[in-house]
């Protein structure tokens, strides 16, 4: 069921003023952690923005400040279902899928449908509107990689039937759909493979390692490290990632492959835990639990393509980003 959160005036193609300078962007998953940041950025850049969200993991309060902006509207809708037939847009960003393991594993079938059926619905909308479309893919397509760092040319090492597969394989399938639509219909597509991201508006129950550690430390609880803690991750602050989205979407020529977006600075989970304890002045101890099935041993993006072709690389260090994120959770 489609529910209008704010009255949205839609124009038919014949009614749109060809001389109108403002462009309309549709952000699927617009109430989420990254989606709400993207909506803010697009509004600052002069777009009319329509957020589309089913609010399963996205939060209405992420959009509170935006609701006062006359250029912003929101539709409550699940992209697995048919989209409103009169929806008009110039650009589409697909960020509509739970990204943390506890959330996407809670309903794995719906997670997979969101990546596949949701992508199909948005791709058809892009065809209908002759719109440029962006897919938020993931570094999870690399699985537990044998190649390190991971370039876009690496095909990955993914378990097709494990508890994480609904997300990993759903995103891989979505990439296939996007490139097939590009080859078949000439659609202008942009696909980003996102590595670990953190920052303001992460939920306390998000389930990803940065928010888990910060929440545990601020509550005076022990920090839970799965496995030895020697597995590595690369952490990108949300503002840096959104800049990467914009640069990829605005590139004059669509890359012929997905593009890695992430921070190549690599840390062990134990190093991250120590930093969080320091920044929160916590007395927390570190306790170890068994490593979950298919948890990657290492993850680091090769961002050579983004540097050379988008002029993009992260600017915010982990220390700077953690300080901002701790402040957000502590207020």
Legacy VTK file of the C-alpha trace (Angstrom):
# vtk DataFile Version 3.0
C-alpha trace
ASCII
DATASET POLYDATA
POINTS 331 float
0.000 0.000 0.000
1.235 3.465 -0.880
0.858 6.102 1.802
1.582 9.767 1.238
3.521 11.126 4.200
3.413 14.624 2.772
1.260 15.847 -0.108
3.231 15.220 -3.264
2.361 17.043 -6.465
3.251 14.862 -9.411
3.360 16.121 -12.955
2.791 14.133 -16.089
5.514 14.251 -18.693
3.437 16.633 -20.839
2.960 18.989 -17.894
6.620 19.283 -16.993
8.083 22.599 -18.021
10.956 21.804 -20.351
12.691 24.984 -19.259
12.435 24.116 -15.575
15.933 24.124 -14.105
15.194 22.135 -10.948
15.629 18.406 -11.296
13.671 15.824 -9.331
15.468 12.993 -7.576
13.767 9.927 -6.138
15.618 8.353 -3.200
14.396 4.837 -2.408
15.300 4.113 1.197
15.302 7.852 1.842
14.505 7.559 5.563
17.480 5.326 6.263
20.919 6.088 7.663
22.499 6.921 4.298
19.289 7.774 2.460
18.451 10.668 4.770
21.965 12.098 4.376
21.595 11.824 0.599
18.214 13.604 0.669
19.793 16.468 2.620
22.654 16.759 0.155
20.399 16.730 -2.904
18.193 19.443 -1.416
21.288 21.573 -0.773
22.287 20.993 -4.387
18.966 22.420 -5.606
16.939 19.280 -6.343
13.313 18.554 -5.676
13.574 15.359 -3.643
11.077 12.540 -3.191
11.955 9.987 -0.504
10.410 6.530 -0.829
10.556 4.241 2.212
8.588 1.425 3.848
9.974 2.428 7.278
10.929 -1.139 8.182
14.407 0.033 9.162
14.286 3.683 8.060
13.072 6.153 10.674
10.584 8.973 10.215
12.539 11.210 12.578
15.488 11.105 10.163
13.305 13.222 7.867
11.830 15.609 10.445
14.000 18.568 9.480
13.426 17.939 5.770
9.626 17.964 6.021
9.705 21.749 6.415
11.421 22.114 3.047
8.880 22.762 0.250
11.152 20.928 -2.193
10.933 17.687 -0.197
8.219 15.023 -0.196
7.996 11.485 1.118
5.974 8.450 0.077
5.544 5.447 2.356
5.891 2.479 0.021
7.694 -0.846 -0.325
9.603 -1.070 -3.617
8.845 -4.798 -3.776
5.315 -3.707 -4.723
4.342 -1.907 -7.937
5.322 1.756 -7.835
2.840 4.635 -8.257
2.143 4.883 -11.979
2.338 8.684 -12.106
5.682 9.036 -10.338
7.962 11.402 -12.253
11.695 11.862 -11.712
14.930 12.717 -13.492
17.266 10.704 -11.270
16.740 7.637 -9.082
18.902 6.462 -6.188
18.228 2.945 -4.946
19.312 2.665 -1.305
16.299 0.588 -0.269
17.579 -2.508 1.509
18.515 -3.314 5.118
22.314 -3.340 5.341
23.120 -4.717 8.798
23.115 -8.501 9.370
20.517 -8.540 12.198
18.114 -6.526 10.047
18.535 -8.288 6.718
18.574 -11.733 8.348
15.329 -11.019 10.226
13.356 -11.547 6.992
15.805 -12.982 4.455
13.210 -13.643 1.757
11.979 -10.065 1.830
15.588 -8.855 1.806
16.241 -10.797 -1.384
12.983 -9.570 -2.922
13.935 -5.988 -2.089
17.196 -6.320 -4.001
15.705 -8.137 -6.995
12.029 -7.189 -7.366
12.677 -3.724 -5.968
15.464 -3.156 -8.481
13.235 -4.343 -11.321
10.501 -1.905 -10.319
12.920 1.015 -10.096
14.629 0.107 -13.368
11.249 0.076 -15.106
10.495 3.465 -13.568
13.812 4.733 -14.929
12.883 3.426 -18.391
9.491 5.115 -18.178
11.034 8.451 -17.181
14.265 8.155 -19.189
15.947 8.763 -15.843
19.493 8.130 -14.702
19.564 5.480 -11.963
22.032 4.697 -9.162
22.353 1.359 -7.377
23.812 1.140 -3.876
25.583 -2.202 -4.061
27.972 -3.483 -1.432
31.434 -4.814 -0.712
29.620 -7.943 0.471
29.592 -9.037 -3.177
33.274 -9.886 -2.599
32.331 -12.279 0.218
35.344 -13.572 2.161
37.900 -12.398 -0.398
41.030 -14.174 -1.570
42.224 -10.948 -3.257
43.308 -8.055 -1.044
42.603 -5.185 -1.371
39.534 -5.783 -3.507
39.448 -4.210 -6.998
36.222 -3.970 -8.981
37.527 -6.691 -11.316
37.507 -9.293 -8.523
34.513 -11.645 -8.824
34.434 -12.503 -5.127
34.138 -15.576 -2.925
30.519 -15.722 -1.772
28.511 -18.487 -0.113
25.291 -18.797 -2.119
23.281 -20.533 0.618
24.533 -19.202 3.965
22.740 -16.909 6.436
24.260 -13.796 4.804
23.414 -14.886 1.255
20.044 -13.127 1.103
21.934 -9.826 1.181
25.159 -10.737 -0.644
23.484 -12.620 -3.485
20.574 -10.190 -3.656
22.997 -7.344 -4.291
24.942 -9.388 -6.839
21.679 -10.151 -8.652
20.741 -6.472 -8.603
24.056 -5.580 -10.231
23.281 -8.090 -12.988
19.869 -6.522 -13.574
21.306 -3.016 -13.744
23.924 -3.887 -16.332
21.467 -5.974 -18.371
19.058 -3.015 -18.457
21.921 -0.802 -19.572
22.924 -3.175 -22.372
19.351 -3.955 -23.441
17.660 -0.557 -23.147
20.543 1.908 -23.107
19.670 2.975 -19.562
22.149 5.318 -17.850
23.152 3.376 -14.730
25.668 4.002 -11.953
26.574 1.188 -9.517
28.563 1.799 -6.321
30.019 -0.971 -4.179
29.874 0.476 -0.676
32.325 -0.572 2.023
31.728 -0.247 5.778
30.177 3.134 6.542
29.349 4.840 9.834
28.244 8.196 11.203
25.273 10.186 12.467
21.841 8.524 12.314
23.048 4.988 12.790
20.550 3.259 15.073
21.560 2.013 18.537
20.336 -1.450 17.494
21.901 -1.217 14.032
24.003 -4.320 14.646
27.120 -3.138 12.822
30.416 -3.009 14.620
30.945 0.760 15.002
27.529 1.448 16.514
27.686 -1.748 18.591
30.972 -0.717 20.195
29.928 2.894 20.818
26.591 1.955 22.383
28.174 -0.709 24.589
30.926 1.670 25.724
28.525 4.521 26.527
26.372 2.118 28.550
29.404 0.910 30.481
29.066 -2.581 29.023
31.857 -4.825 27.807
32.602 -4.600 24.089
31.735 -7.769 22.188
34.356 -8.830 19.661
33.507 -11.792 17.454
36.400 -14.122 16.798
39.965 -13.065 17.556
39.381 -9.469 16.498
42.233 -9.672 13.998
39.820 -9.559 11.061
40.045 -6.207 9.272
37.605 -3.612 7.998
37.856 -0.212 6.320
35.532 2.445 7.745
34.201 5.359 5.686
32.397 8.303 7.283
28.926 8.936 5.846
29.649 12.459 4.561
32.575 11.182 2.500
30.471 8.397 1.040
27.634 10.737 0.028
30.165 12.899 -1.807
31.210 9.755 -3.675
27.584 9.053 -4.618
27.172 12.542 -6.052
30.412 12.425 -8.012
29.582 9.018 -9.468
26.071 10.106 -10.437
27.338 13.348 -12.000
30.239 11.808 -13.921
29.846 12.698 -17.620
30.269 9.084 -18.708
28.801 6.063 -16.971
31.517 3.600 -15.880
31.255 0.220 -17.585
31.503 -1.568 -14.229
30.634 -1.078 -10.541
32.774 1.422 -8.635
34.256 0.833 -5.178
33.468 3.584 -2.667
35.042 3.247 0.756
37.946 4.306 2.916
41.091 2.275 2.160
42.536 2.818 5.659
42.421 -0.678 7.175
41.966 -1.502 10.875
41.577 -4.681 12.861
38.408 -4.996 14.908
40.558 -4.966 18.049
42.085 -1.648 16.969
38.597 -0.220 16.467
37.497 -1.450 19.902
40.493 0.221 21.538
39.774 3.516 19.766
36.127 3.471 20.859
37.089 2.825 24.490
39.516 5.759 24.308
37.011 8.171 22.723
34.237 7.304 25.182
36.513 7.226 28.260
34.853 3.913 29.048
36.018 1.300 31.521
34.686 -1.424 29.273
36.556 -4.659 28.844
36.698 -6.598 25.604
35.011 -9.998 25.537
35.224 -12.487 22.694
32.402 -14.493 21.150
32.426 -17.057 18.308
32.796 -15.629 14.811
29.505 -15.706 12.828
29.225 -17.905 9.741
30.769 -16.384 6.583
32.096 -13.312 8.402
34.872 -11.929 6.132
38.434 -12.100 7.432
39.541 -8.936 5.653
37.983 -6.088 3.732
39.702 -3.130 2.070
38.664 -1.299 -1.098
40.909 -0.553 -4.022
39.604 2.916 -4.924
42.039 3.594 -7.769
39.198 4.016 -10.260
37.280 6.497 -8.096
40.436 8.520 -7.464
41.394 8.676 -11.141
37.955 9.122 -12.701
35.817 10.830 -10.055
38.504 12.798 -8.243
37.141 11.221 -5.062
38.727 9.841 -1.949
37.688 10.031 1.715
38.762 13.110 3.678
37.618 12.222 7.203
39.905 9.969 9.232
38.581 7.237 11.498
39.616 9.272 14.548
37.696 12.327 13.327
34.661 10.302 12.327
34.544 8.343 15.575
34.659 11.565 17.594
31.638 12.902 15.673
29.756 9.615 15.921
30.388 9.222 19.649
29.101 12.776 20.156
25.947 11.903 18.191
25.221 8.819 20.304
26.070 10.632 23.545
23.545 13.458 23.063
LINES 1 332
331 0 1 2 3 4 5 6 7 8 9 10 11 12 13 14 15 16 17 18 19 20 21 22 23 24 25 26 27 28 29 30 31 32 33 34 35 36 37 38 39 40 41 42 43 44 45 46 47 48 49 50 51 52 53 54 55 56 57 58 59 60 61 62 63 64 65 66 67 68 69 70 71 72 73 74 75 76 77 78 79 80 81 82 83 84 85 86 87 88 89 90 91 92 93 94 95 96 97 98 99 100 101 102 103 104 105 106 107 108 109 110 111 112 113 114 115 116 117 118 119 120 121 122 123 124 125 126 127 128 129 130 131 132 133 134 135 136 137 138 139 140 141 142 143 144 145 146 147 148 149 150 151 152 153 154 155 156 157 158 159 160 161 162 163 164 165 166 167 168 169 170 171 172 173 174 175 176 177 178 179 180 181 182 183 184 185 186 187 188 189 190 191 192 193 194 195 196 197 198 199 200 201 202 203 204 205 206 207 208 209 210 211 212 213 214 215 216 217 218 219 220 221 222 223 224 225 226 227 228 229 230 231 232 233 234 235 236 237 238 239 240 241 242 243 244 245 246 247 248 249 250 251 252 253 254 255 256 257 258 259 260 261 262 263 264 265 266 267 268 269 270 271 272 273 274 275 276 277 278 279 280 281 282 283 284 285 286 287 288 289 290 291 292 293 294 295 296 297 298 299 300 301 302 303 304 305 306 307 308 309 310 311 312 313 314 315 316 317 318 319 320 321 322 323 324 325 326 327 328 329 330
